[in-house]
Amino acid sequence: MRKAFPFVLCVLLLASCQQESQPQKPQLVIEGWIENGDYPHVAITTSLDVVMGKEINTHDLVEHVARDAVVTVSDGEKTVRLEGAINLGVFPPYYFTTTQMKGEVGKTYSLRVEYQDYVATAQTTIPQPVPIEKLYVDAIKDSLATVKCGFTDPPEPGNYYKLFTKTLGEDAYFVSTAFGFASDEDMHGYTEFFIYSSQRFMDVWGHPNVREYDVLRVKLCTINEAAFHFWSMFEKTVMGTAFGLRSNGSIYDAMIQGAKGYWIGYGVDQVKQIKVELND
């Protein structure tokens, strides 16, 4: 559970803490993405109000998984219904996907979700990928590493980036890295990302978990402007939660009509892998 709890549901749990006298109607929560060369993936839940002093267990969370949702994705030429699939490597262990459609660069993908009396829709595009040119360990101190990822931003303005990592033996799938997003507003050609800690649920905030001798896989994704603003505001919400502040969850309203969450197209050139150790 610690490694695979969905980010959006996690934030909604924290952001929707209410006093017992202020219950909220559950909201539909969608985490969806599609990248070039891969199938769409969509996780659907309803939000769960957190009451101070009331314990929440995994059974409570599983009860909020929308297994009976009708999920379709269209690329403008065909519409495919996604099927529910069990994946014990993540939590909740259920998501929707299909083998009948793979993402293509430049295409627009429309998502529609129907569940009970909820109807949610969204659109996204897959931007042109940008390759990782350099991935290296810059420093190691006390068994914790500084890793950098280098790439060249195209000269045309309006490019946005998101970084994900996967530590072999630690993560079941790629995990968002803290502060791993950027626009090209201040970029001029070659630039580098610091690879900060991965955002794993229930990790201590800011705990550096890029460790010496880890085998790290790195995925640099291009995203559109809406996705950039989503990740930017998500980071601010997580930071606010970490310091005891409360968010109203409004950052999740912009990308999907009729629900909270995201539907994002990722452009991926290739995944790079590195063993975290200094070379003599």
C-alpha positions in Angstrom: 0.0 0.0 0.0 2.8 2.5 0.9 4.3 2.3 -2.6 1.3 2.4 -4.8 -1.4 4.6 -3.3 -2.8 6.9 -6.1 -1.5 10.5 -5.7 -4.9 12.2 -6.3 -6.8 10.1 -3.9 -4.0 10.6 -1.4 -4.3 14.4 -1.7 -8.1 14.3 -1.6 -8.0 12.2 1.6 -5.8 14.9 3.2 -7.5 17.8 1.7 -11.1 16.7 2.5 -10.6 16.4 6.2 -13.8 17.6 7.8 -15.4 17.9 11.1 -18.1 15.3 11.8 -20.7 18.0 11.3 -19.5 18.8 7.8 -19.8 15.6 5.7 -19.2 15.9 1.9 -20.8 14.2 -1.0 -18.2 11.8 -2.5 -16.5 13.1 -5.6 -15.4 11.0 -8.6 -11.6 10.8 -8.7 -9.8 9.9 -11.9 -6.2 9.2 -12.6 -5.6 8.5 -16.3 -2.7 8.7 -18.7 -1.6 7.5 -22.1 1.9 7.6 -23.6 3.2 6.9 -27.1 3.7 3.2 -27.7 1.6 2.1 -24.7 -2.0 1.5 -23.7 -4.2 3.9 -21.8 -4.5 3.4 -18.0 -7.3 4.8 -15.9 -7.9 4.3 -12.1 -11.2 5.4 -10.8 -12.3 5.9 -7.2 -14.7 8.1 -5.2 -13.3 10.4 -2.6 -13.4 9.5 1.1 -14.0 12.1 3.8 -11.5 11.9 6.7 -12.8 12.5 10.1 -10.3 13.5 12.7 -9.7 10.6 15.2 -11.4 8.0 12.9 -9.1 5.3 11.7 -9.2 4.3 8.0 -8.2 0.9 6.9 -7.6 -0.7 3.5 -11.1 -2.1 3.4 -12.6 1.4 3.5 -10.4 2.4 0.6 -11.1 -0.6 -1.5 -14.8 0.1 -1.1 -14.3 3.4 -3.0 -12.9 1.7 -6.1 -15.4 2.2 -9.0 -15.2 -1.3 -10.5 -18.5 -0.9 -12.4 -17.5 2.3 -14.3 -17.9 2.5 -18.0 -14.7 3.9 -19.5 -14.1 4.8 -23.1 -11.2 6.4 -25.0 -11.4 7.9 -28.5 -8.6 9.0 -30.8 -10.9 10.7 -33.2 -11.1 7.7 -35.5 -12.2 4.9 -33.2 -13.6 4.6 -29.7 -12.6 1.8 -27.4 -14.1 0.6 -24.2 -11.5 -0.1 -21.5 -11.8 -3.2 -19.4 -11.2 -3.6 -15.7 -8.0 -5.4 -14.7 -6.6 -6.6 -11.4 -3.0 -5.6 -10.5 -1.9 -6.8 -7.1 1.3 -4.7 -7.5 -0.6 -1.4 -6.9 -3.2 -0.2 -4.5 -6.1 -0.1 -5.0 -5.4 -3.2 -7.1 -7.8 -2.3 -10.0 -7.6 -0.1 -13.1 -9.0 0.1 -16.6 -7.0 -0.5 -19.8 -7.2 -1.9 -23.3 -4.9 -3.6 -25.8 -7.0 -2.2 -28.7 -5.4 1.2 -28.6 -1.8 2.5 -28.2 -0.8 6.1 -27.9 0.7 8.0 -30.8 2.6 11.2 -30.8 0.5 14.2 -32.0 -2.9 12.5 -31.5 -5.6 13.8 -29.2 -7.4 11.3 -26.9 -10.8 11.9 -25.4 -11.7 10.1 -22.2 -15.3 9.5 -21.0 -16.2 7.9 -17.6 -19.7 7.0 -16.5 -20.3 5.7 -13.0 -23.6 5.8 -11.1 -24.8 9.3 -11.6 -21.4 10.7 -12.5 -20.3 11.5 -16.0 -16.8 12.8 -16.6 -15.0 13.8 -19.8 -11.5 15.1 -20.7 -9.1 15.5 -23.6 -5.3 15.3 -23.9 -2.6 15.2 -26.5 0.7 13.4 -26.7 3.5 15.9 -27.4 6.7 15.2 -29.3 9.2 13.4 -27.0 12.6 14.8 -26.1 15.4 12.3 -25.5 17.5 12.0 -22.4 21.1 12.9 -23.5 22.9 12.4 -20.2 22.1 10.6 -17.0 24.8 10.6 -14.3 25.7 10.5 -10.6 27.0 14.0 -9.6 27.8 13.2 -6.0 27.3 10.7 -3.1 27.4 11.7 0.5 26.4 9.4 3.4 25.1 6.8 1.0 22.6 9.4 -0.5 23.1 10.4 -4.1 22.7 13.4 -6.3 21.6 12.3 -9.8 21.2 14.6 -12.8 19.3 14.1 -16.1 20.3 16.2 -19.1 18.4 17.0 -22.3 18.2 19.7 -25.0 15.0 21.8 -25.1 13.9 22.4 -28.7 14.1 26.0 -29.9 10.3 26.4 -30.3 8.7 27.8 -27.1 5.9 26.1 -25.2 7.5 22.9 -24.1 6.8 21.3 -20.8 8.4 18.3 -19.0 7.7 15.8 -16.2 10.1 13.3 -14.6 9.4 9.9 -13.3 11.7 7.3 -11.7 11.5 3.6 -10.8 13.9 2.0 -8.3 14.3 -1.7 -9.2 13.3 -3.9 -6.3 11.6 -0.9 -4.6 8.8 0.3 -7.0 6.2 -1.6 -8.9 5.8 1.1 -11.4 7.2 4.6 -12.3 6.8 7.1 -9.5 6.6 10.9 -9.7 9.7 12.7 -8.5 9.5 15.7 -6.2 9.8 19.0 -8.2 10.3 16.9 -11.3 8.4 19.3 -13.7 9.4 22.3 -15.7 8.5 24.7 -18.5 11.0 25.9 -21.1 10.4 29.5 -20.2 13.9 29.9 -18.7 15.6 27.1 -20.8 18.1 27.8 -23.5 19.2 24.6 -25.2 20.8 22.0 -23.0 19.5 21.8 -19.5 19.6 19.4 -16.5 17.1 18.2 -13.9 18.1 17.2 -10.4 16.4 13.9 -9.6 15.0 14.4 -6.2 13.2 11.9 -4.0 10.3 9.9 -5.4 6.8 10.7 -4.0 5.9 7.4 -2.4 2.8 7.5 -0.1 3.6 7.6 3.6 7.3 8.4 3.0 8.6 11.2 5.2 8.3 14.3 3.1 11.6 15.3 1.6 13.3 12.0 2.6 16.0 11.5 0.0 15.6 8.0 -1.4 18.1 8.0 -4.2 20.6 5.8 -2.5 24.1 4.5 -3.4 23.9 1.3 -5.4 20.2 1.7 -6.3 19.4 0.7 -9.9 17.4 3.7 -11.1 15.2 3.9 -14.2 14.4 7.4 -15.4 11.6 8.5 -17.7 11.6 12.0 -19.1 8.1 12.9 -20.4 6.9 15.9 -22.5 3.5 17.1 -21.5 1.1 19.8 -22.5 0.5 23.1 -20.7 -2.6 21.8 -18.8 -0.6 18.9 -17.4 2.3 21.2 -16.4 -0.1 23.3 -14.4 -1.6 20.2 -12.8 1.7 18.9 -11.6 2.8 22.4 -10.5 -0.3 22.9 -8.3 -0.1 19.3 -7.1 3.4 20.0 -5.7 2.2 23.1 -4.0 -0.7 21.1 -2.5 1.6 18.3 -1.2 3.9 20.9 0.2 1.0 22.7 1.9 -0.2 19.4 3.4 3.3 18.5 4.6 3.3 21.8 6.5 -0.1 21.4 8.0 -2.0 23.6 5.5 -5.3 22.6 4.0 -6.2 22.7 0.3 -9.7 22.9 -1.1 -8.7 20.5 -3.9 -9.5 23.0 -6.6 -6.4 22.1 -8.6 -8.2 19.0 -9.7 -11.1 20.7 -11.3 -9.5 22.0 -14.5 -8.4 18.9 -16.4 -11.6 16.8 -16.2 -15.2 17.9 -16.5 -17.4 16.3 -13.9 -14.6 14.8 -11.7 -11.4 15.6 -10.0 -8.1 14.2 -11.1 -6.2 14.2 -14.4 -6.0 12.7 -17.9 -2.6 13.3 -19.3 -0.8 12.4 -22.5 3.0 11.7 -22.1 5.6 11.9 -24.8 8.4 9.4 -24.0 11.5 8.9 -26.1 13.1 6.1 -24.1 13.7 5.0 -20.6 17.3 5.3 -19.3 18.8 3.2 -16.5 21.7 3.9 -14.2 23.3 2.2 -11.2 23.9 4.8 -8.6 27.6 4.8 -8.0 30.5 7.1 -8.8 32.8 6.0 -11.6 36.5 6.3 -10.9 
